[in-house]
Amino acid sequence: MIKSTDDESLGSWLIERLRNRYDIAKFGFISSFIRKGDRNPFKILVATILSQNSTDKAAMAAYRNLEKIVDISPSSIAKLSSKVIACAIKPAGLHRTKAEAIKKLSRIIITKYGGDLLNLLKKDVIDARRELMELPKVGPKTSDVLLVSMGVLKTVPVDTHISRIAKRLGLVPQKADYETIRKRLDEIFREDDRYEAHLLLILHGRETCRAINPLCSECVINGLCAYYKSNK
């Protein structure tokens, strides 16, 4: 496992190499699109749930379908039947499960947080993160994406791509869990670079560092990669 004496230099090197390889703007991340608007936490949370086990393109189509039939707010969503929600978000996949979760989520926010998710985000970040992860379909990654998007937390949310890359590079042990990986990446990347690092690493995992048949010879960071060196 890599233990750098100069994590900031390591992080700067990684992000610079990935910036030169990928143009984030061209890939249409739904989380980036939603956070550019009014930074409504409920909309960001719904969009992030739609993106689970889905492509950003499909999640965006589902989000726009839902937006056409209802104002995306807890009070409006709670009035819809799960069947209507599921029909709208079908492009995102797992639409019935996600519809049930979004409707249940809306009701919880109404009863527990006065219909405004901002009331939860005003809490201490540790408490807010814990309570978010108690909501339907909200795990650590979804929680962190919301907190980062709202400017409450500066961290690197970890998905399956990022986990795979961190382990292949040798930044963390092969059996490292979510929190171990997140904290290690936070050590490496500067606070202001962490959201960009999150997106760049996802792109790298999709385009190059694939789970099956990774394109190691084309990788712009293979000089640092333990996996590449062991399979070269």
N, C-alpha and C positions, 0 to 999 in steps of 0.2 A: 504493500500500500504506500502510495506517495505521501510523504510528510515533508512539505516544502518549508524551508526556513524563511521564504519570502512569498507568502501566499498571495499578496497583492500583485506581485510581478507575474505569478502564475495565472491569476485571474485575468490580468490585463492582456497577457499573451493569448490566452484562450479566446477571449471575447473579440480581440482584434482579428484573429484568424477566422473566426466564424462570421464576423461582420463582413469581411472581404469575400466570403463564399456565398452568403445568403442575404437576400433582400426581404426583410420581414414584411414590408408593405405589400409585396406581391402575393403573399400567401393567405391573406384575408382571415386572420384569427378573429373568431367571434368575440372573444374577451376584449381584444383591442378595439374592435368596432364599438362595442357597447360602452366601454369606459371612456371613449372620446365624446360621448354625449353628455347627458346631465349627471352622470355618475350616480344613477339611481341604484342603490344596493340590491333591491329586489330584482330589478331587470338583469343586473349582472349575475345574480345567483341563478335565476331561471335559465339564462343563456349558458351558464357553465354546466348546469345539470343537463341541458339538451346536448351539450358537446361530449358528455361522457359516453365512451364506447361508440363514438361517431366521428365523422369528419367535420371540419369547421364549415365546409360548404353545405353539408346536409343540416347541421345544427342551425346555420343562418337561415336556410329555407324554412325550417320548422318555426324558428323564432318569428320570422316575418309573417308566416301563415297565422300564427297566434295573434300577432299584433294587428292583423287585419280584422279580426273578429272581436277583439276586446282590448281595453286599456290594460296593459300589463302592470297590475297593481294587486296587492293582496285582496282588497275588497271586491274587485271585479272578477278576479280568477276564482275566488271562493264561491261565487254565485253560479259558475258554470258546472255542468256535469262533467265527470271524468271522461265520459265518452266523447263529448264535444272537444275537450282539450286534447285527447288522444288522437282524434281525427286530424286536428290542426297540426300536431307535432309529429305526425307519422314519418316524415322524411328523416328524422333524427334516429329512428330505430328505438326498440324497447319502449314504444310510445305509450303502451298501457301502463307499464310500471312507472314511467316518468310522469305521466298524467296524474296518477294517484298521488305520487310524491309531491308534485307541484300544488295540487289542490290541498293536500294535508298541510303542506308548508304554509300556504296562504292562511289557513285557519289558525295555525299556531301563532303566526305573526300578529294576527288580529287579536287573539285572546291574550297572548302573553306580552306582546310588545306594542299594544295600542295601534296596530295596523301599520307601523312604521319600523322597518328594520334598522333605521338609524338609532333607535332607542337601545338596541342591542350593541351597536358599534360604539356607543358612547362609553361603554364599560371598559374597565381595564382590559388590555389586549389579551392577556392570558385567559381571563374569564370569558371574554367575547369569543375567542377561538374555541374554548371548551363548549360553550353553549351552541355555537354554530354547528359543531360536529355532532350535536344531539338531534339536529334537525334531519328530516327524511332526505336521503340521497346526498347528504353532505358529509364527506370524509375530510381528512386533513388537506388534500390537494385542493378540493373545491373551496374549503374554508380559506385557505391561504390565498387562492386566486382572488377571492372577494376582498379580503383584508388588504392585499397589495393594491388592487384596483381602486380601493377607496382611500388609499394613502395612510391606512392605519398601521400597516406593518410593512417592513422592507425585508423580504426574504425571497428565496428561490423555491416556488412551489414545485414539487417533484411528481412527475408522471412516470409511466412505464419506460418511455424513451430516455428520460433523464436518469432514471435509476440504472438502466442498462449501460449508458455512457459512463456514468460515474464509476461503476464497477469495472468496466472494461479498461478505462484509463488507469485504474488502480488508485483512485482517489479515496475509495472506501473499501472495506472488506466485501467479499462476494455475498455474504449473508446480512449485510447492513440493512436496517429497516428504514422507514420513511424519515423518522426524526434524525437518525444518524447521518443520512445523506443530505438532508436539508441543512443541518447545522454545519456540515463540512463545506458545502457549497457557499454558505454564508460567510465562512472564514476566507474563502478564496476570492469571491467577487465583492467589489465595493458596493455599498448600499444603493447608490444611484444606478448601478449597472445590473442589479439583480433581476428586475423584471425583464429587461432585454436579454439577459443570459438565459432566463427561463424559456423565452420564445426561440432563441437561437439554438439552444440545445434540443428543443422539440423538433425543429426543422432538421437538425443534423441527424437525429434519430430516425426521422421519416425518410430522409433523402439518401443518407450515406451509411450511418451506423445502424443498419437494420437488424432486427432480431435474427432473421435468417438471411444468409448470403450477404453480409455487410460488404460494402465497397471499400475495403481497407486501403487498396492501392490508390484510391482517389481522395482519401481522407486528408483534410488540411491540418489535422492535429495528430496524425499517426506517429509523429516523432516522439510523442509523449505517452503513447498508448501501450500499456502492458499486454493487452490482448493481441495487438498487431505484432509486437515483438515476439511473443510466444508462438505465433502462428505464421511468422514470416517464412 
